[in-house]
């Protein structure tokens, strides 16, 4: 890009003409032929030319959209620039609290529903056995496939479906402006908060989406069995917002503003949580199954690579978002679960009292919420 900035257009008026008549050494360094009488023709030749090679390389990156040259060469961050992080910080804290509060209520309602529908399920199973079995029933085949999945795989199926829908929306030309505004996170944008969540479900490249969803599917069984369905959803959603906030902070600190998208930050939280809880588990790369390594070593390598990416300014991935997701997953397993999830009983009791009009059994509702799994 430095070659684009070397141009005769920087010299105004007669200075540009004199420079072009001195033998053309300046023009040769910039890669233009000497034109004696019409220096303004250089402007015509320069501007319609193809973009530099580095911008074309950035256009193929799945997590970052190429930005104009003036936006990439941002000035050093100022205190006023960091002031743009106040609203995202408030949104991150508020959304995380609401996510875990909603998960606690969801778990309470799920346990209550399972208790109330226990006898109905027994009766439904008895009636199903009395009915004649149908062969070739598509609905029955789908039900059998669904029941063969683990609870974790059933939990992430909705997340994968949402990512697929958003990916299809990117292919609709009339939705491009809307998708860029709300489904890419960019600290330079006027819309700061909602893209922090929506960009977690957004992928422009099919390979990017497929890779992320494969990793999520692979770790879903262990993560959901460890946390429970409701707690897993709360952790996943909160991690997506938190990783976007870390991405905002990293971009403002380095001055490299630009949009990002993808579920990698939230998936890094799931991966880090599983690796922290089960450090001796054996992992392998899909294309190299003969090489195995422990989960603890895999986590250390990933964190080291993303830390190097942040320090050295690598632009291929949003390394700050990856690092933020990993930090959130490690913190939640070591401290967050005890601090947030195990202290939800007063909130669940309050919800039970509001729902039942302050009736009996408030403590039972709080204790009943423990049935969804714990670390």
ZAMARGU-4260 file (C-alpha; in steps of 0.2 Angstrom, whole numbers, plus 5000, padded with zeros to 4 digits):
<rodrens>
0) 5000/5000/5000 | 5015/5011/5002 | 5017/5011/4983 | 5000/5018/4981 | 5004/5033/4992
5) 5019/5038/4981 | 5011/5048/4968 | 5014/5065/4959 | 4997/5070/4965 | 5005/5075/4982
10) 5014/5089/4974 | 5002/5104/4970 | 5001/5115/4955 | 5018/5119/4947 | 5028/5109/4959
15) 5020/5093/4951 | 5025/5099/4933 | 5043/5103/4938 | 5045/5086/4946 | 5038/5077/4930
20) 5051/5087/4920 | 5067/5083/4930 | 5071/5067/4922 | 5056/5056/4929 | 5066/5048/4943
25) 5051/5050/4955 | 5039/5043/4943 | 5050/5028/4940 | 5051/5024/4958 | 5032/5024/4959
30) 5030/5013/4943 | 5023/5026/4931 | 5029/5031/4914 | 5035/5049/4911 | 5022/5061/4903
35) 5029/5078/4899 | 5015/5090/4896 | 5000/5083/4905 | 5004/5079/4923 | 4985/5078/4926
40) 4984/5062/4916 | 4993/5053/4929 | 4978/5055/4940 | 4967/5047/4927 | 4979/5033/4925
45) 4981/5030/4944 | 4964/5031/4951 | 4955/5018/4940 | 4969/5005/4942 | 4966/4989/4951
50) 4968/4989/4970 | 4984/4983/4978 | 4987/4965/4981 | 4986/4966/4999 | 4968/4972/4999
55) 4963/4957/4987 | 4971/4945/5000 | 4961/4953/5014 | 4945/4951/5004 | 4947/4932/5005
60) 4948/4932/5024 | 4932/4925/5031 | 4933/4935/5048 | 4937/4953/5041 | 4931/4963/5028
65) 4943/4974/5018 | 4943/4992/5023 | 4948/5008/5014 | 4966/5014/5016 | 4962/5029/5026
70) 4953/5018/5039 | 4967/5006/5041 | 4980/5020/5044 | 4970/5026/5059 | 4979/5038/5071
75) 4984/5032/5089 | 4970/5029/5100 | 4964/5043/5111 | 4954/5043/5127 | 4939/5049/5117
80) 4941/5033/5106 | 4941/5022/5122 | 4925/5031/5127 | 4916/5022/5113 | 4919/5006/5124
85) 4907/5012/5138 | 4891/5007/5129 | 4898/4990/5124 | 4904/4987/5141 | 4887/4990/5149
90) 4879/4980/5136 | 4891/4965/5139 | 4888/4965/5158 | 4869/4967/5156 | 4867/4954/5143
95) 4878/4942/5153 | 4867/4944/5168 | 4851/4943/5158 | 4857/4927/5150 | 4861/4918/5166
100) 4845/4924/5174 | 4835/4918/5159 | 4844/4901/5160 | 4840/4899/5178 | 4821/4902/5175
105) 4822/4891/5160 | 4829/4877/5170 | 4816/4879/5184 | 4802/4879/5171 | 4810/4863/5163
110) 4811/4854/5179 | 4793/4858/5184 | 4787/4853/5166 | 4795/4837/5167 | 4788/4833/5184
115) 4770/4838/5179 | 4771/4828/5162 | 4779/4812/5169 | 4762/4803/5170 | 4757/4810/5153
120) 4772/4803/5145 | 4769/4786/5153 | 4752/4786/5146 | 4758/4792/5129 | 4771/4778/5128
125) 4757/4765/5132 | 4746/4771/5118 | 4760/4771/5106 | 4763/4753/5109 | 4745/4749/5106
130) 4745/4757/5089 | 4750/4747/5074 | 4768/4751/5068 | 4770/4760/5052 | 4784/4756/5040
135) 4793/4769/5030 | 4786/4783/5040 | 4797/4798/5037 | 4792/4806/5053 | 4796/4791/5063
140) 4813/4790/5055 | 4817/4808/5060 | 4811/4805/5077 | 4823/4790/5079 | 4837/4800/5072
145) 4833/4814/5084 | 4832/4803/5099 | 4849/4795/5094 | 4858/4811/5097 | 4866/4816/5113
150) 4858/4830/5123 | 4873/4841/5118 | 4871/4838/5100 | 4852/4841/5101 | 4856/4858/5110
155) 4868/4864/5097 | 4857/4859/5083 | 4847/4876/5085 | 4863/4886/5085 | 4869/4877/5069
160) 4852/4880/5061 | 4853/4899/5065 | 4870/4901/5058 | 4864/4892/5042 | 4850/4904/5040
165) 4861/4919/5043 | 4873/4912/5030 | 4859/4911/5017 | 4854/4929/5021 | 4872/4935/5016
170) 4869/4928/4998 | 4854/4939/4996 | 4860/4955/4987 | 4846/4966/4994 | 4851/4962/5012
175) 4869/4966/5010 | 4868/4984/5019 | 4857/4976/5033 | 4869/4962/5035 | 4884/4973/5036
180) 4876/4985/5048 | 4869/4972/5061 | 4879/4956/5058 | 4897/4962/5058 | 4905/4970/5074
185) 4914/4985/5071 | 4919/4998/5084 | 4919/5012/5070 | 4901/5008/5066 | 4886/5018/5073
190) 4877/5002/5078 | 4888/4995/5092 | 4878/4984/5104 | 4867/4972/5094 | 4881/4967/5082
195) 4891/4960/5096 | 4878/4946/5098 | 4872/4945/5080 | 4889/4943/5073 | 4892/4928/5083
200) 4879/4919/5071 | 4886/4927/5056 | 4898/4919/5043 | 4901/4925/5025 | 4911/4910/5020
205) 4904/4892/5019 | 4921/4885/5024 | 4922/4897/5039 | 4905/4892/5045 | 4907/4873/5042
210) 4924/4873/5052 | 4916/4882/5066 | 4900/4871/5067 | 4911/4855/5066 | 4921/4861/5081
215) 4905/4866/5091 | 4897/4849/5086 | 4912/4839/5092 | 4913/4848/5109 | 4894/4849/5112
220) 4892/4832/5121 | 4906/4835/5133 | 4901/4853/5137 | 4882/4851/5139 | 4885/4835/5150
225) 4896/4846/5160 | 4886/4862/5162 | 4868/4857/5158 | 4858/4863/5143 | 4852/4879/5150
230) 4869/4884/5158 | 4878/4880/5141 | 4866/4891/5131 | 4869/4905/5144 | 4888/4903/5143
235) 4888/4902/5124 | 4878/4918/5121 | 4888/4928/5135 | 4904/4922/5127 | 4899/4928/5110
240) 4896/4945/5117 | 4911/4946/5128 | 4923/4940/5114 | 4916/4954/5103 | 4919/4967/5117
245) 4937/4961/5118 | 4938/4963/5099 | 4932/4981/5100 | 4945/4985/5114 | 4959/4977/5103
250) 4954/4986/5088 | 4953/5003/5096 | 4970/5000/5106 | 4979/4996/5090 | 4970/5008/5078
255) 4966/4994/5066 | 4947/4996/5064 | 4937/4985/5053 | 4922/4973/5054 | 4923/4955/5060
260) 4910/4941/5061 | 4910/4923/5066 | 4906/4911/5080 | 4924/4908/5084 | 4925/4918/5100
265) 4910/4909/5108 | 4917/4892/5101 | 4934/4896/5109 | 4925/4898/5126 | 4917/4880/5124
270) 4933/4873/5119 | 4943/4881/5133 | 4930/4876/5146 | 4931/4858/5141 | 4950/4858/5140
275) 4951/4866/5157 | 4939/4854/5166 | 4946/4839/5157 | 4965/4843/5154 | 4970/4825/5152
280) 4957/4821/5138 | 4965/4816/5122 | 4962/4826/5106 | 4966/4824/5088 | 4966/4834/5072
285) 4952/4828/5060 | 4965/4827/5045 | 4979/4820/5056 | 4970/4807/5067 | 4986/4798/5071
290) 4993/4813/5081 | 4985/4815/5098 | 4988/4827/5112 | 4981/4832/5128 | 4967/4845/5130
295) 4978/4855/5141 | 4992/4856/5128 | 4980/4860/5115 | 4973/4875/5125 | 4990/4882/5129
300) 4995/4881/5110 | 4979/4890/5105 | 4981/4904/5118 | 4999/4906/5113 | 4995/4908/5095
305) 4981/4920/5098 | 4992/4930/5110 | 5006/4931/5097 | 4993/4936/5084 | 4987/4951/5095
310) 5005/4957/5099 | 5011/4955/5081 | 4996/4962/5073 | 4991/4947/5062 | 4976/4951/5052
315) 4971/4934/5045 | 4959/4931/5060 | 4952/4941/5074 | 4964/4935/5087 | 4958/4947/5100
320) 4940/4939/5099 | 4948/4921/5100 | 4958/4926/5115 | 4944/4934/5124 | 4933/4918/5121
325) 4947/4907/5128 | 4949/4918/5143 | 4930/4918/5147 | 4930/4899/5146 | 4944/4897/5158
330) 4938/4910/5170 | 4920/4903/5170 | 4926/4885/5174 | 4938/4891/5188 | 4928/4905/5196
335) 4912/4910/5186 | 4902/4894/5189 | 4904/4896/5208 | 4901/4915/5207 | 4886/4915/5196
340) 4877/4898/5193 | 4878/4891/5211 | 4872/4908/5218 | 4856/4908/5207 | 4844/4900/5221
345) 4838/4917/5228 | 4834/4923/5210 | 4825/4907/5206 | 4815/4908/5223 | 4810/4926/5219
350) 4804/4919/5202 | 4794/4905/5210 | 4786/4917/5222 | 4781/4929/5208 | 4774/4915/5197
355) 4764/4906/5211 | 4759/4923/5220 | 4770/4920/5235 | 4764/4902/5238 | 4772/4888/5247
360) 4787/4879/5241 | 4799/4893/5236 | 4814/4884/5242 | 4809/4868/5232 | 4809/4878/5216
365) 4827/4884/5219 | 4833/4867/5224 | 4824/4859/5209 | 4835/4870/5197 | 4850/4859/5201
370) 4844/4845/5190 | 4851/4852/5174 | 4869/4847/5177 | 4884/4856/5186 | 4903/4857/5184
</rodrens>
